[in-house]
């Protein structure tokens, strides 16, 4: 019984390490494909884990990971985006740009005073 607990902990640690490596590979692939589709440069060819937590889903509890990545438009500047995976399923992908609704600035034409 006393040797079973350390073995279970070691097994859990190995599983978590392998699952994290798999999630990182998936996130890197998502970012690389998205940047290629948008003619962006995927800088450093990697993602960085920024946050980890748990999420309840219909299939049970899953690990939720937030990865950050850097990209560049036409080789000028450095922007950051993020990918959120729940388990190994994509929950959110963002280039960190404002949405179309956020870019719209209302224009009110004021007629000239005569």
C-alpha angles and dihedrals in degrees: 000000000000093000093047096067096054090046091051091048091049090049091049091049092050092047091050092049093050092044091050092050090051092049090049091052091049092048091049091051092049092051094046093050093045092050092048091051091052096041092245128141113246099216122217089002090246145088129226124221108237104167138011130190145138128273129190112226135173087265094051134266117344135182113253116208129187114204125188125206138178128231138171135216111224091340093292120119131345123262129181131222135173143224125204119202125188103201099323095322120107112244101168140002121189135173089199092246122133115261120252091260091054092052094055111098114195113241118204116191111214113203114234117261113243 
